[in-house]
Amino acid sequence: MAADETSQPSEPASAGELSRDRRFREQVLSELPVLLRVARRLTGDAVDAEDLVQDTLVRALRAFDRFDGRYPRAWLLTILRNTHRNHVRKLRPDLMDDEVAGRLPGRGASGQIDGVADTALHDDLDPVVRAALGSLSEKHRAVIALVDLDGLTYQEAAGLLGVPVGTVMSRLHRARARVRGHLEAAGITGVQH
């Protein structure tokens, strides 16, 4: 019996493609938990966050050959931020200015607008901590959410927020001091200075 000509085996992947795929998995996929947390804060919705991360990973895979391999988290967060900005522009084409679009909060599936900072208040936090965070301005809640809750570095948070690292550091210092004061006023002791 002759082999069917239409069922020929596919071409094997080249060693370069296998190496590229392995490097992508090692450098990029390990950052998924951070990407999902940050995307959730940007969009305010778990489903929208998953879509945003998926779009980010597709863009990262396409650009992976140009990635130098250093600081994958910062590289991915930049792609995530730009992808989010593009999504916001599609939703609100009248806001074409990058600065305005970058500061817009995401819109969740419910249609309600949630920002990075406001989403931190909806997490499973102690009510006293939630109240302390709620007493902060949005820009101060944002740095607390990104650095203290999501574990980003100052540089990563600065890149995501589009502000200098020094601004993140000073906002974080002031935010932590205000939260500490709020917790001490609520009778929670043992807060380190």
N, C-alpha and C positions, 0 to 999 in steps of 0.2 A: 504494500500500500504506500503510495507516494505521500509525502508530507504536504499539507495544505500550504500554498505559497502565502496566503494572507495571515497565517499565524506564525510569522517569523519572530524569534526572540528580539526584544528591544536591545538597543546598544547598551553595553555596560557603561556605567558612569566612570569618568576619568578619575585618576588619582587626585588631580587638582580639585575636582568637584567634591570628592569625598572629604578631602582635607578642609575645603571651604565650609562644607556643611558641618563638619565636626567642630571647627573653630566657632562657627555661628552658634551652635548649641552650647558650647562651653562659655562663650563670652556674653551672649545675649540672653539666652533662655534662663540663665541663673538670676537675671534681673527682673523676671516676670512679677514676683510679689511686690516689688517696689513700684514698678510701672502700674500695676493694677491699683495699688493704694493711691498713688498720685492721680491717676486717671479718675478714680472715684471721687476724689476731692475736687477735681476740675469740673466734672460733669454733674455730680450730685446724684448719679443714678448708676446702679451696678451694671445694667445691660448696656447703657451708653458707654460706660467705662470699658467694658469688654470689647465693644466695637472699636473704641479709640485705640486700645492696646493692639488689637488685631491689625488695624490700619498702620499703626506705628511699626509693628513687626514686618509687615509687607514692605514698607518703605525702607526699613533697616536692611532687610535681605537684599533689596535691589541695590542699595548703596554700600553693601558690605565690602565689596572689592576695593572701595576707596577709603575704608576705615583703617586707621593705622594701628588699631588694637589697644590703644591706651585709653583709659577712662571710659569703659563701655557704658557705665551708668549715666555719666554726663552726656555722652553722645546720644543715648537713647532718650534721655529726658528732653534734649533739644528737639529731637524728631517728634516726640510726643507733644511738646508745646506748640511746635509749628503745625502739626497735624490738627491739634485742637483749634488753633487760630483759623486754619482753613475751614474747618467745620463751622465755626462761628460766623465766618464771612459768608458761607453759603446760606446760613439761617438768616443773617442780617446783612444783605449786600449793600445797604445804605451806609454801613460802617466799614469803609475800606481802609481807614487809617490803621496801620499796624499797632500803634501805641494804644489806641482805643480798643481794637479787637483783642489785643493781648490782655487787656485788663477786664474784659467782659467775663462774667461768670458763665459757667456752662448751663445748659437747659436740660433738665432730666426728662425722662419719659412722661412724667406727670405734667410737664409743661411749666412747672415751678422753677424759678431761677434760683440756683444754689451756687454759692461761691466756694472757693477753697476754704476760706476761714469758717464759713457757716456750717459746712459739712462736718467740721471737727466737733461741733456741738451736738451732732446727732449720733456720734459714736457711743459705744458702751462705756461711758465715763461716769465716775462718781458724781452725784448731783452737785456737790460742793465744787468739784473741779470744773464741771460744766458751767456753773454760775461764775466761777473765776474767769474762765475763758470768755464767757458771754459779756463780761464787763470790759473786755478789751476792744479796741478799734479793729476793723476788719484787717488792716495791714499787719497789726500785731498778732491777731489770731492766725493769719496765714503763715507767718514764720514759725510760730509755735507748732502749728499743724504739720508743716513740712519737715522741720528739723527735729522737734521733740517727739512727735507722734509717728511720722513716716520714716525717720532716721536718715534724712538726706544730709549731705554735708552743706556747709555754708555756700560753697561754690555752686553746688547743684541747685539749691534753693534760689540763689541769686539768678542763675540762668533761667530757671523756670518762671520766676517772677519778673524778670527783665530789669533788675536793679543791681547796683554794685554790691560786691561782697560786704563791704563796710556797712552799707545800709542794712543788710540782713543781720549783721552782727549787732549793730546798735539797736535795731528794732527788737531783736531777740533778747538782748540784755534788759531793755525797758519792759518788755512783755513778761519775762520771767520775774522781774522785781515786782510787778503789779500782781501777778498771780500769787507769788509768795506772800505779799501783803494781804491779799484777799483770804488766803488759806489761814494765815496767822490770826486774822480778825475773826475767822469762823471757828477758832479754837483748835485748829490742827497744829500740833507741835511737831518738832523734829524736822521742820523744813530747813534744809541747809542753805546757808548764805553764800 
